[in-house]
C-alpha cells in the first residue's frame, strides 16, 4: 500500500496534547522554549527526548514530512552549526598544497568500483584499529 502524505493536522491528530501544567517544566526549560530554543530530556544521563517551541516545530514540520516520505533532503539542510563553521573555514583556505591537489585529482578519477574498494579497506582497517583499542584498554 503506497504511503500517503500527512498534513500538519494529520500529524497533530497522531500527537498527544498535554497542558503546560501537566508537563511541569522547570522555569529554565520554559524560558528556553519561549525564546524559541529546545530542551533535551535525559534518562539515565543520556538524551531521551527533545522538546521544541511551537515555532521551531512549525519550521521543522515540512522537513520532517520530507524525511518520513523518503525524499532526498539536501545535505546542507542537515548541517550542524559546526559543519557550517568548518565549511566556511575551508572556503577561506586559499592555500592548497600540491599533495592535496594530487589526492583530490586521484579521488575524482576513481571509478565507482575503485571507490567501493577504497571505502571497504578504510572500514576494515578502522575495525581492526577499534579491536586493538578494545583489547589494549581491557
Beta strands, then each sheet from edge to edge (+ up, - down):
strand 1: 38-43
strand 2: 46-52
sheet 1: 1+ 2-
end
